[in-house]
Amino acid sequence: MELYLLRHGIAEEGHATQPDSTRALVPEGERRLRHVLKRAAGAGAAPSLILTSPYLRARQTAALARELLPGVRETLVTDALTPMGRPDEVWQELRVHRAEASVLLASHEPLCGQLTMLLLRCPALRIDFKKGMLVRIDFDSLGPVPHGTLRWILTAALAG
């Protein structure tokens, strides 16, 4: 399986009166995501399935991915991908979709960084998972314990 882990783009600032889950992407966040996703499409990224956090900014990120990446058949919302989700629960969710050749996850920090550490079996790894960053990790199988291979990392700054 090719796995694409995408952190949502730049979103509105949080306010005490606004639930975090309702923060939307700002135009700059959408613009940068478009650059990243177009570059990823050029590199062959073509997920058949997108799993997304239910938070608005992640769902908007997933919608852009669906628009700009070829091959997407379905987008599913899962609570496993919320900011405070547990990496092991995300792995179990992925295992449910093991028949997919390529999956994109739209999520948040700190989960994206923690999940990358788990998927690469590298608990000491420190990763600055920027907004709009996309990581590709490949798996030969989806057994009980993840053991992925990092293929590439694309940030908005690199995408142009």
Sequence and secondary structure as in RCSB ss.txt:
>XXXX:A:sequence
MELYLLRHGIAEEGHATQPDSTRALVPEGERRLRHVLKRAAGAGAAPSLILTSPYLRARQTAALARELLPGVRET
LVTDALTPMGRPDEVWQELRVHRAEASVLLASHEPLCGQLTMLLLRCPALRIDFKKGMLVRIDFDSLGPVPHGTL
RWILTAALAG
>XXXX:A:secstr
 EEEEEE   B    TTS GGG  B HHHHHHHHHHHHHHHHTT   SEEEE SSHHHHHHHHHHHHHSTT  EE
EE GGGSTT  HHHHHHHHHHTTT SEEEEEE TTHHHHHHHHHTT TT      TT EEEEE S   SS   EE
EEEE HHHH 
